[in-house]
Amino acid sequence: MKSTKSTISSKGQVTLPAALRKRLGWKAGTKLEFDEQGECLVARPAFEVAEMKSVIGCAANFEPSKTSREILVRSRGYERNSL
C-alpha cells in the first residue's frame, strides 16, 4: 500500500487523492464514517439502512434486531416447516 499525503484546510476539509478514491470506488457524494483507533483514523463508507431499503425490495422490512428466520416468516406470512 502506497502512502499518500493530504493537508487539512482551515475549514477542516481534506482532499482524498484521486488514485485512492478510484481504487476504493469512492465518488463525489459518498458518505463516510470515521472511527478512531489509537492515533489512526479509519474511514469507511457509511451504512445507511434507509438507502439500502430503497434499492433492495426484500429489505423493505429489514429490522436489525430480527433473525433471518424471523424476517423470512414475516415476509412469507407463515412459518415453513423443514422438509
PDB file of N, CA, C and O in Angstrom, chain B, residues numbered from 101:
ATOM      1  N   MET B 101       0.855  -1.174   0.000  1.00  0.00           N
ATOM      2  CA  MET B 101       0.000   0.000   0.000  1.00  0.00           C
ATOM      3  C   MET B 101       0.898   1.233   0.000  1.00  0.00           C
ATOM      4  O   MET B 101       1.778   1.369   0.850  1.00  0.00           O
ATOM      5  N   LYS B 102       0.676   2.107  -0.935  1.00  0.00           N
ATOM      6  CA  LYS B 102       1.473   3.317  -1.077  1.00  0.00           C
ATOM      7  C   LYS B 102       0.943   4.395  -0.138  1.00  0.00           C
ATOM      8  O   LYS B 102      -0.268   4.584  -0.014  1.00  0.00           O
ATOM      9  N   SER B 103       1.857   5.095   0.519  1.00  0.00           N
ATOM     10  CA  SER B 103       1.487   6.181   1.420  1.00  0.00           C
ATOM     11  C   SER B 103       1.225   7.449   0.610  1.00  0.00           C
ATOM     12  O   SER B 103       1.971   7.762  -0.319  1.00  0.00           O
ATOM     13  N   THR B 104       0.176   8.170   0.959  1.00  0.00           N
ATOM     14  CA  THR B 104      -0.132   9.440   0.311  1.00  0.00           C
ATOM     15  C   THR B 104      -0.370  10.485   1.382  1.00  0.00           C
ATOM     16  O   THR B 104      -0.649  10.153   2.534  1.00  0.00           O
ATOM     17  N   LYS B 105      -0.261  11.730   1.005  1.00  0.00           N
ATOM     18  CA  LYS B 105      -0.435  12.828   1.962  1.00  0.00           C
ATOM     19  C   LYS B 105      -1.496  13.798   1.477  1.00  0.00           C
ATOM     20  O   LYS B 105      -1.744  13.934   0.279  1.00  0.00           O
ATOM     21  N   SER B 106      -2.115  14.468   2.437  1.00  0.00           N
ATOM     22  CA  SER B 106      -3.097  15.500   2.159  1.00  0.00           C
ATOM     23  C   SER B 106      -3.031  16.496   3.310  1.00  0.00           C
ATOM     24  O   SER B 106      -2.550  16.160   4.392  1.00  0.00           O
ATOM     25  N   THR B 107      -3.503  17.701   3.091  1.00  0.00           N
ATOM     26  CA  THR B 107      -3.470  18.752   4.106  1.00  0.00           C
ATOM     27  C   THR B 107      -4.882  19.110   4.537  1.00  0.00           C
ATOM     28  O   THR B 107      -5.794  19.195   3.713  1.00  0.00           O
ATOM     29  N   ILE B 108      -5.052  19.318   5.835  1.00  0.00           N
ATOM     30  CA  ILE B 108      -6.351  19.739   6.351  1.00  0.00           C
ATOM     31  C   ILE B 108      -6.499  21.239   6.107  1.00  0.00           C
ATOM     32  O   ILE B 108      -5.621  22.024   6.466  1.00  0.00           O
ATOM     33  N   SER B 109      -7.626  21.633   5.489  1.00  0.00           N
ATOM     34  CA  SER B 109      -7.862  23.051   5.199  1.00  0.00           C
ATOM     35  C   SER B 109      -8.313  23.776   6.463  1.00  0.00           C
ATOM     36  O   SER B 109      -8.553  23.148   7.494  1.00  0.00           O
ATOM     37  N   SER B 110      -8.426  25.104   6.379  1.00  0.00           N
ATOM     38  CA  SER B 110      -8.887  25.899   7.521  1.00  0.00           C
ATOM     39  C   SER B 110     -10.328  25.557   7.906  1.00  0.00           C
ATOM     40  O   SER B 110     -10.766  25.849   9.019  1.00  0.00           O
ATOM     41  N   LYS B 111     -11.066  24.932   6.973  1.00  0.00           N
ATOM     42  CA  LYS B 111     -12.443  24.509   7.252  1.00  0.00           C
ATOM     43  C   LYS B 111     -12.506  23.065   7.757  1.00  0.00           C
ATOM     44  O   LYS B 111     -13.590  22.521   7.964  1.00  0.00           O
ATOM     45  N   GLY B 112     -11.339  22.451   7.952  1.00  0.00           N
ATOM     46  CA  GLY B 112     -11.300  21.071   8.422  1.00  0.00           C
ATOM     47  C   GLY B 112     -11.520  20.057   7.315  1.00  0.00           C
ATOM     48  O   GLY B 112     -11.809  18.893   7.596  1.00  0.00           O
ATOM     49  N   GLN B 113     -11.390  20.472   6.070  1.00  0.00           N
ATOM     50  CA  GLN B 113     -11.618  19.584   4.933  1.00  0.00           C
ATOM     51  C   GLN B 113     -10.310  18.963   4.461  1.00  0.00           C
ATOM     52  O   GLN B 113      -9.242  19.571   4.538  1.00  0.00           O
ATOM     53  N   VAL B 114     -10.428  17.722   3.964  1.00  0.00           N
ATOM     54  CA  VAL B 114      -9.279  17.005   3.432  1.00  0.00           C
ATOM     55  C   VAL B 114      -9.659  16.508   2.048  1.00  0.00           C
ATOM     56  O   VAL B 114     -10.760  15.996   1.846  1.00  0.00           O
ATOM     57  N   THR B 115      -8.750  16.658   1.097  1.00  0.00           N
ATOM     58  CA  THR B 115      -8.965  16.123  -0.236  1.00  0.00           C
ATOM     59  C   THR B 115      -8.301  14.762  -0.313  1.00  0.00           C
ATOM     60  O   THR B 115      -7.101  14.632  -0.071  1.00  0.00           O
ATOM     61  N   LEU B 116      -9.091  13.740  -0.655  1.00  0.00           N
ATOM     62  CA  LEU B 116      -8.530  12.402  -0.815  1.00  0.00           C
ATOM     63  C   LEU B 116      -7.909  12.305  -2.203  1.00  0.00           C
ATOM     64  O   LEU B 116      -8.538  12.698  -3.185  1.00  0.00           O
ATOM     65  N   PRO B 117      -6.684  11.790  -2.303  1.00  0.00           N
ATOM     66  CA  PRO B 117      -6.029  11.675  -3.612  1.00  0.00           C
ATOM     67  C   PRO B 117      -6.885  10.876  -4.604  1.00  0.00           C
ATOM     68  O   PRO B 117      -7.525   9.891  -4.235  1.00  0.00           O
ATOM     69  N   ALA B 118      -6.887  11.313  -5.854  1.00  0.00           N
ATOM     70  CA  ALA B 118      -7.721  10.705  -6.889  1.00  0.00           C
ATOM     71  C   ALA B 118      -7.456   9.212  -7.039  1.00  0.00           C
ATOM     72  O   ALA B 118      -8.399   8.436  -7.189  1.00  0.00           O
ATOM     73  N   ALA B 119      -6.193   8.794  -7.002  1.00  0.00           N
ATOM     74  CA  ALA B 119      -5.868   7.371  -7.161  1.00  0.00           C
ATOM     75  C   ALA B 119      -6.494   6.541  -6.039  1.00  0.00           C
ATOM     76  O   ALA B 119      -6.966   5.430  -6.279  1.00  0.00           O
ATOM     77  N   LEU B 120      -6.498   7.071  -4.832  1.00  0.00           N
ATOM     78  CA  LEU B 120      -7.089   6.375  -3.685  1.00  0.00           C
ATOM     79  C   LEU B 120      -8.613   6.287  -3.846  1.00  0.00           C
ATOM     80  O   LEU B 120      -9.202   5.227  -3.630  1.00  0.00           O
ATOM     81  N   ARG B 121      -9.252   7.412  -4.230  1.00  0.00           N
ATOM     82  CA  ARG B 121     -10.702   7.405  -4.449  1.00  0.00           C
ATOM     83  C   ARG B 121     -11.092   6.407  -5.533  1.00  0.00           C
ATOM     84  O   ARG B 121     -12.078   5.682  -5.394  1.00  0.00           O
ATOM     85  N   LYS B 122     -10.315   6.373  -6.608  1.00  0.00           N
ATOM     86  CA  LYS B 122     -10.611   5.470  -7.715  1.00  0.00           C
ATOM     87  C   LYS B 122     -10.463   4.017  -7.276  1.00  0.00           C
ATOM     88  O   LYS B 122     -11.324   3.188  -7.571  1.00  0.00           O
ATOM     89  N   ARG B 123      -9.381   3.707  -6.577  1.00  0.00           N
ATOM     90  CA  ARG B 123      -9.141   2.338  -6.121  1.00  0.00           C
ATOM     91  C   ARG B 123     -10.242   1.855  -5.177  1.00  0.00           C
ATOM     92  O   ARG B 123     -10.634   0.689  -5.224  1.00  0.00           O
ATOM     93  N   LEU B 124     -10.740   2.751  -4.318  1.00  0.00           N
ATOM     94  CA  LEU B 124     -11.775   2.393  -3.351  1.00  0.00           C
ATOM     95  C   LEU B 124     -13.187   2.513  -3.915  1.00  0.00           C
ATOM     96  O   LEU B 124     -14.144   2.046  -3.297  1.00  0.00           O
ATOM     97  N   GLY B 125     -13.322   3.139  -5.088  1.00  0.00           N
ATOM     98  CA  GLY B 125     -14.636   3.309  -5.696  1.00  0.00           C
ATOM     99  C   GLY B 125     -15.457   4.403  -5.033  1.00  0.00           C
ATOM    100  O   GLY B 125     -16.685   4.399  -5.127  1.00  0.00           O
ATOM    101  N   TRP B 126     -14.793   5.344  -4.364  1.00  0.00           N
ATOM    102  CA  TRP B 126     -15.482   6.442  -3.692  1.00  0.00           C
ATOM    103  C   TRP B 126     -15.660   7.580  -4.679  1.00  0.00           C
ATOM    104  O   TRP B 126     -14.698   8.039  -5.294  1.00  0.00           O
ATOM    105  N   LYS B 127     -16.902   8.033  -4.826  1.00  0.00           N
ATOM    106  CA  LYS B 127     -17.218   9.124  -5.755  1.00  0.00           C
ATOM    107  C   LYS B 127     -17.741  10.315  -4.971  1.00  0.00           C
ATOM    108  O   LYS B 127     -18.003  10.219  -3.772  1.00  0.00           O
ATOM    109  N   ALA B 128     -17.890  11.432  -5.657  1.00  0.00           N
ATOM    110  CA  ALA B 128     -18.467  12.621  -5.020  1.00  0.00           C
ATOM    111  C   ALA B 128     -19.817  12.251  -4.429  1.00  0.00           C
ATOM    112  O   ALA B 128     -20.624  11.591  -5.084  1.00  0.00           O
ATOM    113  N   GLY B 129     -20.062  12.663  -3.216  1.00  0.00           N
ATOM    114  CA  GLY B 129     -21.318  12.353  -2.548  1.00  0.00           C
ATOM    115  C   GLY B 129     -21.260  11.113  -1.662  1.00  0.00           C
ATOM    116  O   GLY B 129     -22.192  10.856  -0.900  1.00  0.00           O
ATOM    117  N   THR B 130     -20.169  10.334  -1.751  1.00  0.00           N
ATOM    118  CA  THR B 130     -20.026   9.163  -0.886  1.00  0.00           C
ATOM    119  C   THR B 130     -19.963   9.636   0.560  1.00  0.00           C
ATOM    120  O   THR B 130     -19.152  10.497   0.900  1.00  0.00           O
ATOM    121  N   LYS B 131     -20.822   9.074   1.412  1.00  0.00           N
ATOM    122  CA  LYS B 131     -20.815   9.442   2.824  1.00  0.00           C
ATOM    123  C   LYS B 131     -19.891   8.481   3.563  1.00  0.00           C
ATOM    124  O   LYS B 131     -19.952   7.267   3.365  1.00  0.00           O
ATOM    125  N   LEU B 132     -19.046   9.033   4.406  1.00  0.00           N
ATOM    126  CA  LEU B 132     -18.082   8.232   5.143  1.00  0.00           C
ATOM    127  C   LEU B 132     -18.363   8.296   6.630  1.00  0.00           C
ATOM    128  O   LEU B 132     -18.903   9.282   7.131  1.00  0.00           O
ATOM    129  N   GLU B 133     -17.991   7.231   7.335  1.00  0.00           N
ATOM    130  CA  GLU B 133     -17.998   7.263   8.785  1.00  0.00           C
ATOM    131  C   GLU B 133     -16.557   7.050   9.236  1.00  0.00           C
ATOM    132  O   GLU B 133     -15.775   6.381   8.561  1.00  0.00           O
ATOM    133  N   PHE B 134     -16.222   7.623  10.373  1.00  0.00           N
ATOM    134  CA  PHE B 134     -14.850   7.581  10.865  1.00  0.00           C
ATOM    135  C   PHE B 134     -14.797   6.934  12.238  1.00  0.00           C
ATOM    136  O   PHE B 134     -15.672   7.151  13.076  1.00  0.00           O
ATOM    137  N   ASP B 135     -13.761   6.137  12.458  1.00  0.00           N
ATOM    138  CA  ASP B 135     -13.507   5.525  13.757  1.00  0.00           C
ATOM    139  C   ASP B 135     -12.072   5.837  14.158  1.00  0.00           C
ATOM    140  O   ASP B 135     -11.152   5.751  13.344  1.00  0.00           O
ATOM    141  N   GLU B 136     -11.896   6.199  15.416  1.00  0.00           N
ATOM    142  CA  GLU B 136     -10.550   6.408  15.951  1.00  0.00           C
ATOM    143  C   GLU B 136     -10.009   5.076  16.427  1.00  0.00           C
ATOM    144  O   GLU B 136     -10.702   4.317  17.105  1.00  0.00           O
ATOM    145  N   GLN B 137      -8.781   4.800  16.073  1.00  0.00           N
ATOM    146  CA  GLN B 137      -8.092   3.606  16.559  1.00  0.00           C
ATOM    147  C   GLN B 137      -6.699   4.053  16.994  1.00  0.00           C
ATOM    148  O   GLN B 137      -5.757   4.059  16.203  1.00  0.00           O
ATOM    149  N   GLY B 138      -6.589   4.426  18.264  1.00  0.00           N
ATOM    150  CA  GLY B 138      -5.338   4.992  18.757  1.00  0.00           C
ATOM    151  C   GLY B 138      -5.086   6.321  18.074  1.00  0.00           C
ATOM    152  O   GLY B 138      -5.925   7.220  18.122  1.00  0.00           O
ATOM    153  N   GLU B 139      -3.932   6.444  17.439  1.00  0.00           N
ATOM    154  CA  GLU B 139      -3.601   7.674  16.710  1.00  0.00           C
ATOM    155  C   GLU B 139      -4.021   7.604  15.249  1.00  0.00           C
ATOM    156  O   GLU B 139      -3.726   8.512  14.472  1.00  0.00           O
ATOM    157  N   CYS B 140      -4.704   6.537  14.876  1.00  0.00           N
ATOM    158  CA  CYS B 140      -5.130   6.357  13.483  1.00  0.00           C
ATOM    159  C   CYS B 140      -6.612   6.691  13.341  1.00  0.00           C
ATOM    160  O   CYS B 140      -7.389   6.574  14.289  1.00  0.00           O
ATOM    161  N   LEU B 141      -6.974   7.102  12.156  1.00  0.00           N
ATOM    162  CA  LEU B 141      -8.360   7.392  11.821  1.00  0.00           C
ATOM    163  C   LEU B 141      -8.739   6.462  10.677  1.00  0.00           C
ATOM    164  O   LEU B 141      -8.081   6.452   9.637  1.00  0.00           O
ATOM    165  N   VAL B 142      -9.794   5.685  10.865  1.00  0.00           N
ATOM    166  CA  VAL B 142     -10.254   4.742   9.847  1.00  0.00           C
ATOM    167  C   VAL B 142     -11.519   5.310   9.220  1.00  0.00           C
ATOM    168  O   VAL B 142     -12.468   5.654   9.924  1.00  0.00           O
ATOM    169  N   ALA B 143     -11.528   5.406   7.888  1.00  0.00           N
ATOM    170  CA  ALA B 143     -12.693   5.906   7.156  1.00  0.00           C
ATOM    171  C   ALA B 143     -13.266   4.768   6.333  1.00  0.00           C
ATOM    172  O   ALA B 143     -12.529   4.002   5.713  1.00  0.00           O
ATOM    173  N   ARG B 144     -14.594   4.664   6.331  1.00  0.00           N
ATOM    174  CA  ARG B 144     -15.263   3.649   5.513  1.00  0.00           C
ATOM    175  C   ARG B 144     -16.602   4.226   5.067  1.00  0.00           C
ATOM    176  O   ARG B 144     -17.155   5.104   5.730  1.00  0.00           O
ATOM    177  N   PRO B 145     -17.125   3.731   3.938  1.00  0.00           N
ATOM    178  CA  PRO B 145     -18.446   4.209   3.516  1.00  0.00           C
ATOM    179  C   PRO B 145     -19.469   3.952   4.619  1.00  0.00           C
ATOM    180  O   PRO B 145     -19.478   2.888   5.238  1.00  0.00           O
ATOM    181  N   ALA B 146     -20.316   4.923   4.851  1.00  0.00           N
ATOM    182  CA  ALA B 146     -21.340   4.812   5.888  1.00  0.00           C
ATOM    183  C   ALA B 146     -22.435   3.870   5.419  1.00  0.00           C
ATOM    184  O   ALA B 146     -22.855   3.926   4.263  1.00  0.00           O
ATOM    185  N   PHE B 147     -22.894   3.010   6.307  1.00  0.00           N
ATOM    186  CA  PHE B 147     -24.006   2.102   6.018  1.00  0.00           C
ATOM    187  C   PHE B 147     -25.286   2.812   6.406  1.00  0.00           C
ATOM    188  O   PHE B 147     -25.471   3.198   7.560  1.00  0.00           O
ATOM    189  N   GLU B 148     -26.163   2.980   5.440  1.00  0.00           N
ATOM    190  CA  GLU B 148     -27.419   3.668   5.699  1.00  0.00           C
ATOM    191  C   GLU B 148     -28.579   2.728   5.418  1.00  0.00           C
ATOM    192  O   GLU B 148     -28.823   2.354   4.271  1.00  0.00           O
ATOM    193  N   VAL B 149     -29.292   2.348   6.470  1.00  0.00           N
ATOM    194  CA  VAL B 149     -30.403   1.405   6.362  1.00  0.00           C
ATOM    195  C   VAL B 149     -31.458   1.920   5.392  1.00  0.00           C
ATOM    196  O   VAL B 149     -31.959   1.151   4.571  1.00  0.00           O
ATOM    197  N   ALA B 150     -31.805   3.193   5.464  1.00  0.00           N
ATOM    198  CA  ALA B 150     -32.849   3.743   4.594  1.00  0.00           C
ATOM    199  C   ALA B 150     -32.463   3.615   3.117  1.00  0.00           C
ATOM    200  O   ALA B 150     -33.299   3.271   2.282  1.00  0.00           O
ATOM    201  N   GLU B 151     -31.209   3.891   2.803  1.00  0.00           N
ATOM    202  CA  GLU B 151     -30.757   3.784   1.414  1.00  0.00           C
ATOM    203  C   GLU B 151     -30.787   2.325   0.958  1.00  0.00           C
ATOM    204  O   GLU B 151     -31.202   2.034  -0.164  1.00  0.00           O
ATOM    205  N   MET B 152     -30.349   1.409   1.822  1.00  0.00           N
ATOM    206  CA  MET B 152     -30.359   0.001   1.486  1.00  0.00           C
ATOM    207  C   MET B 152     -31.784  -0.471   1.214  1.00  0.00           C
ATOM    208  O   MET B 152     -32.023  -1.206   0.256  1.00  0.00           O
ATOM    209  N   LYS B 153     -32.721  -0.054   2.043  1.00  0.00           N
ATOM    210  CA  LYS B 153     -34.118  -0.449   1.859  1.00  0.00           C
ATOM    211  C   LYS B 153     -34.674   0.054   0.529  1.00  0.00           C
ATOM    212  O   LYS B 153     -35.500  -0.616  -0.091  1.00  0.00           O
ATOM    213  N   SER B 154     -34.231   1.218   0.093  1.00  0.00           N
ATOM    214  CA  SER B 154     -34.779   1.799  -1.132  1.00  0.00           C
ATOM    215  C   SER B 154     -34.318   1.071  -2.384  1.00  0.00           C
ATOM    216  O   SER B 154     -34.982   1.170  -3.416  1.00  0.00           O
ATOM    217  N   VAL B 155     -33.214   0.346  -2.334  1.00  0.00           N
ATOM    218  CA  VAL B 155     -32.703  -0.317  -3.533  1.00  0.00           C
ATOM    219  C   VAL B 155     -32.866  -1.832  -3.509  1.00  0.00           C
ATOM    220  O   VAL B 155     -32.683  -2.486  -4.535  1.00  0.00           O
ATOM    221  N   ILE B 156     -33.206  -2.394  -2.362  1.00  0.00           N
ATOM    222  CA  ILE B 156     -33.375  -3.840  -2.264  1.00  0.00           C
ATOM    223  C   ILE B 156     -34.784  -4.114  -1.752  1.00  0.00           C
ATOM    224  O   ILE B 156     -35.065  -3.933  -0.568  1.00  0.00           O
ATOM    225  N   GLY B 157     -35.653  -4.545  -2.633  1.00  0.00           N
ATOM    226  CA  GLY B 157     -37.046  -4.761  -2.295  1.00  0.00           C
ATOM    227  C   GLY B 157     -37.270  -5.647  -1.085  1.00  0.00           C
ATOM    228  O   GLY B 157     -38.098  -5.330  -0.231  1.00  0.00           O
ATOM    229  N   CYS B 158     -36.541  -6.761  -0.997  1.00  0.00           N
ATOM    230  CA  CYS B 158     -36.761  -7.689   0.109  1.00  0.00           C
ATOM    231  C   CYS B 158     -36.297  -7.107   1.433  1.00  0.00           C
ATOM    232  O   CYS B 158     -36.645  -7.639   2.487  1.00  0.00           O
ATOM    233  N   ALA B 159     -35.524  -6.034   1.408  1.00  0.00           N
ATOM    234  CA  ALA B 159     -35.025  -5.436   2.645  1.00  0.00           C
ATOM    235  C   ALA B 159     -35.983  -4.375   3.186  1.00  0.00           C
ATOM    236  O   ALA B 159     -35.696  -3.733   4.197  1.00  0.00           O
ATOM    237  N   ALA B 160     -37.101  -4.197   2.523  1.00  0.00           N
ATOM    238  CA  ALA B 160     -38.039  -3.172   2.976  1.00  0.00           C
ATOM    239  C   ALA B 160     -38.481  -3.400   4.411  1.00  0.00           C
ATOM    240  O   ALA B 160     -38.807  -2.450   5.123  1.00  0.00           O
ATOM    241  N   ASN B 161     -38.493  -4.659   4.838  1.00  0.00           N
ATOM    242  CA  ASN B 161     -38.908  -4.986   6.207  1.00  0.00           C
ATOM    243  C   ASN B 161     -37.714  -5.294   7.103  1.00  0.00           C
ATOM    244  O   ASN B 161     -37.878  -5.905   8.159  1.00  0.00           O
ATOM    245  N   PHE B 162     -36.536  -4.887   6.702  1.00  0.00           N
ATOM    246  CA  PHE B 162     -35.324  -5.162   7.473  1.00  0.00           C
ATOM    247  C   PHE B 162     -35.404  -4.553   8.862  1.00  0.00           C
ATOM    248  O   PHE B 162     -35.714  -3.372   9.020  1.00  0.00           O
ATOM    249  N   GLU B 163     -35.127  -5.356   9.847  1.00  0.00           N
ATOM    250  CA  GLU B 163     -35.079  -4.899  11.227  1.00  0.00           C
ATOM    251  C   GLU B 163     -33.816  -5.487  11.845  1.00  0.00           C
ATOM    252  O   GLU B 163     -33.731  -6.703  12.019  1.00  0.00           O
ATOM    253  N   PRO B 164     -32.841  -4.662  12.178  1.00  0.00           N
ATOM    254  CA  PRO B 164     -31.555  -5.163  12.665  1.00  0.00           C
ATOM    255  C   PRO B 164     -31.666  -6.120  13.852  1.00  0.00           C
ATOM    256  O   PRO B 164     -30.785  -6.960  14.033  1.00  0.00           O
ATOM    257  N   SER B 165     -32.708  -6.022  14.655  1.00  0.00           N
ATOM    258  CA  SER B 165     -32.821  -6.866  15.839  1.00  0.00           C
ATOM    259  C   SER B 165     -33.422  -8.239  15.534  1.00  0.00           C
ATOM    260  O   SER B 165     -33.463  -9.092  16.420  1.00  0.00           O
ATOM    261  N   LYS B 166     -33.885  -8.474  14.318  1.00  0.00           N
ATOM    262  CA  LYS B 166     -34.546  -9.728  13.969  1.00  0.00           C
ATOM    263  C   LYS B 166     -33.558 -10.731  13.376  1.00  0.00           C
ATOM    264  O   LYS B 166     -32.571 -10.349  12.746  1.00  0.00           O
ATOM    265  N   THR B 167     -33.835 -12.014  13.587  1.00  0.00           N
ATOM    266  CA  THR B 167     -33.034 -13.061  12.955  1.00  0.00           C
ATOM    267  C   THR B 167     -33.516 -13.238  11.527  1.00  0.00           C
ATOM    268  O   THR B 167     -34.610 -12.794  11.178  1.00  0.00           O
ATOM    269  N   SER B 168     -32.705 -13.886  10.699  1.00  0.00           N
ATOM    270  CA  SER B 168     -33.107 -14.116   9.313  1.00  0.00           C
ATOM    271  C   SER B 168     -34.370 -14.973   9.257  1.00  0.00           C
ATOM    272  O   SER B 168     -35.220 -14.769   8.390  1.00  0.00           O
ATOM    273  N   ARG B 169     -34.495 -15.920  10.169  1.00  0.00           N
ATOM    274  CA  ARG B 169     -35.700 -16.761  10.208  1.00  0.00           C
ATOM    275  C   ARG B 169     -36.944 -15.911  10.488  1.00  0.00           C
ATOM    276  O   ARG B 169     -37.974 -16.087   9.837  1.00  0.00           O
ATOM    277  N   GLU B 170     -36.854 -14.996  11.449  1.00  0.00           N
ATOM    278  CA  GLU B 170     -37.990 -14.131  11.776  1.00  0.00           C
ATOM    279  C   GLU B 170     -38.367 -13.244  10.595  1.00  0.00           C
ATOM    280  O   GLU B 170     -39.549 -13.028  10.329  1.00  0.00           O
ATOM    281  N   ILE B 171     -37.366 -12.733   9.891  1.00  0.00           N
ATOM    282  CA  ILE B 171     -37.619 -11.877   8.725  1.00  0.00           C
ATOM    283  C   ILE B 171     -38.300 -12.682   7.619  1.00  0.00           C
ATOM    284  O   ILE B 171     -39.234 -12.192   6.985  1.00  0.00           O
ATOM    285  N   LEU B 172     -37.835 -13.929   7.380  1.00  0.00           N
ATOM    286  CA  LEU B 172     -38.450 -14.767   6.348  1.00  0.00           C
ATOM    287  C   LEU B 172     -39.895 -15.113   6.702  1.00  0.00           C
ATOM    288  O   LEU B 172     -40.768 -15.073   5.835  1.00  0.00           O
ATOM    289  N   VAL B 173     -40.155 -15.448   7.948  1.00  0.00           N
ATOM    290  CA  VAL B 173     -41.523 -15.758   8.373  1.00  0.00           C
ATOM    291  C   VAL B 173     -42.424 -14.558   8.138  1.00  0.00           C
ATOM    292  O   VAL B 173     -43.538 -14.698   7.634  1.00  0.00           O
ATOM    293  N   ARG B 174     -41.941 -13.385   8.503  1.00  0.00           N
ATOM    294  CA  ARG B 174     -42.745 -12.176   8.320  1.00  0.00           C
ATOM    295  C   ARG B 174     -43.003 -11.894   6.842  1.00  0.00           C
ATOM    296  O   ARG B 174     -44.117 -11.528   6.469  1.00  0.00           O
ATOM    297  N   SER B 175     -41.973 -12.061   5.989  1.00  0.00           N
ATOM    298  CA  SER B 175     -42.153 -11.754   4.571  1.00  0.00           C
ATOM    299  C   SER B 175     -43.047 -12.786   3.879  1.00  0.00           C
ATOM    300  O   SER B 175     -43.797 -12.436   2.968  1.00  0.00           O
ATOM    301  N   ARG B 176     -42.977 -14.065   4.304  1.00  0.00           N
ATOM    302  CA  ARG B 176     -43.831 -15.103   3.727  1.00  0.00           C
ATOM    303  C   ARG B 176     -45.262 -15.031   4.261  1.00  0.00           C
ATOM    304  O   ARG B 176     -46.224 -15.333   3.555  1.00  0.00           O
ATOM    305  N   GLY B 177     -45.375 -14.627   5.514  1.00  0.00           N
ATOM    306  CA  GLY B 177     -46.686 -14.618   6.147  1.00  0.00           C
ATOM    307  C   GLY B 177     -46.986 -15.913   6.874  1.00  0.00           C
ATOM    308  O   GLY B 177     -48.067 -16.072   7.441  1.00  0.00           O
ATOM    309  N   TYR B 178     -46.040 -16.841   6.863  1.00  0.00           N
ATOM    310  CA  TYR B 178     -46.213 -18.112   7.565  1.00  0.00           C
ATOM    311  C   TYR B 178     -44.829 -18.708   7.834  1.00  0.00           C
ATOM    312  O   TYR B 178     -43.835 -18.317   7.223  1.00  0.00           O
ATOM    313  N   GLU B 179     -44.794 -19.668   8.767  1.00  0.00           N
ATOM    314  CA  GLU B 179     -43.518 -20.345   9.054  1.00  0.00           C
ATOM    315  C   GLU B 179     -43.499 -21.652   8.280  1.00  0.00           C
ATOM    316  O   GLU B 179     -44.396 -22.483   8.421  1.00  0.00           O
ATOM    317  N   ARG B 180     -42.478 -21.825   7.468  1.00  0.00           N
ATOM    318  CA  ARG B 180     -42.340 -23.017   6.642  1.00  0.00           C
ATOM    319  C   ARG B 180     -41.681 -24.104   7.485  1.00  0.00           C
ATOM    320  O   ARG B 180     -40.639 -23.876   8.099  1.00  0.00           O
ATOM    321  N   ASN B 181     -42.285 -25.268   7.510  1.00  0.00           N
ATOM    322  CA  ASN B 181     -41.704 -26.398   8.247  1.00  0.00           C
ATOM    323  C   ASN B 181     -40.577 -26.992   7.411  1.00  0.00           C
ATOM    324  O   ASN B 181     -40.602 -26.937   6.182  1.00  0.00           O
ATOM    325  N   SER B 182     -39.599 -27.555   8.089  1.00  0.00           N
ATOM    326  CA  SER B 182     -38.483 -28.174   7.362  1.00  0.00           C
ATOM    327  C   SER B 182     -38.988 -29.355   6.549  1.00  0.00           C
ATOM    328  O   SER B 182     -39.927 -30.040   6.955  1.00  0.00           O
ATOM    329  N   LEU B 183     -38.370 -29.590   5.416  1.00  0.00           N
ATOM    330  CA  LEU B 183     -38.809 -30.661   4.510  1.00  0.00           C
ATOM    331  C   LEU B 183     -38.200 -31.981   4.905  1.00  0.00           C
ATOM    332  O   LEU B 183     -38.455 -32.996   4.258  1.00  0.00           O
TER     333      LEU B 183
END
